[in-house]
């Protein structure tokens, strides 16, 4: 089975007043379609920087990022067939749940009727249909996380990047969301890269851990 996501000898270095600071050093990863790779490590070890580079939000100093058969180093984030979910949810507070879910499709130029239908389907999968007209401020933490997941999955990406997506949830809800995430992965047949500082969580959620 060929890799849907491959990172080859990736280096990311930042300039500071004291010189060059390495954030990621020579990372190699190969992830097959439908797998979950858990990236576990303490805060500041480079997990989020690596994820942002895969998404196209950071430029690598050296090395390559491949999605399918394409090297995507110079490809814009919106054209990489990748979505990302942040711990902070990163929802638009002034937009409704439906508008938040639709937003990636709107950026891609999908027409209004098609993106509305796609948003409703994603909302149904994640149990959000009763909340489509609400704004994020009127939702619980778990509901806001579901909106962030629906927004990330609405365009059926090849790869979903999850940056400590459950970190802001209380324990009981976090345990329930772990199960939901695994079910969603099988339903959407999407490859996950899952960041956590909790090694036990990485082992539960992942096929492989780095």
Rosetta blueprint (number, residue, H / E / L):
1 X L
2 X L
3 X E
4 X E
5 X E
6 X E
7 X E
8 X E
9 X E
10 X E
11 X E
12 X E
13 X E
14 X E
15 X E
16 X E
17 X L
18 X L
19 X E
20 X E
21 X E
22 X E
23 X E
24 X E
25 X E
26 X E
27 X E
28 X E
29 X E
30 X E
31 X E
32 X E
33 X L
34 X L
35 X L
36 X E
37 X E
38 X E
39 X E
40 X E
41 X L
42 X L
43 X L
44 X L
45 X L
46 X L
47 X H
48 X H
49 X H
50 X H
51 X H
52 X H
53 X H
54 X H
55 X H
56 X L
57 X L
58 X L
59 X L
60 X L
61 X L
62 X E
63 X E
64 X E
65 X E
66 X E
67 X E
68 X L
69 X L
70 X E
71 X E
72 X L
73 X L
74 X L
75 X L
76 X L
77 X H
78 X H
79 X H
80 X L
81 X L
82 X E
83 X E
84 X E
85 X E
86 X E
87 X L
88 X L
89 X L
90 X L
91 X L
92 X L
93 X L
94 X L
95 X L
96 X E
97 X H
98 X H
99 X H
100 X H
101 X H
102 X H
103 X H
104 X H
105 X H
106 X H
107 X H
108 X L
109 X L
110 X L
111 X L
112 X H
113 X H
114 X H
115 X H
116 X H
117 X H
118 X H
119 X H
120 X H
121 X H
122 X H
123 X H
124 X H
125 X H
126 X L
127 X L
128 X L
129 X H
130 X H
131 X H
132 X L
133 X L
134 X L
135 X E
136 X H
137 X H
138 X H
139 X L
140 X L
141 X H
142 X H
143 X H
144 X H
145 X H
146 X H
147 X H
148 X H
149 X H
150 X H
151 X H
152 X H
153 X H
154 X L
155 X L
156 X L
157 X L
158 X L
159 X E
160 X E
161 X E
162 X E
163 X E
164 X L
165 X L
166 X L
167 X L
168 X L
169 X L
170 X L
171 X H
172 X H
173 X H
174 X H
175 X H
176 X H
177 X H
178 X H
179 X H
180 X H
181 X H
182 X H
183 X H
184 X H
185 X H
186 X H
187 X H
188 X H
189 X L
190 X L
191 X E
192 X E
193 X E
194 X E
195 X E
196 X E
197 X L
198 X L
199 X H
200 X H
201 X H
202 X H
203 X H
204 X H
205 X H
206 X L
207 X L
208 X E
209 X E
210 X L
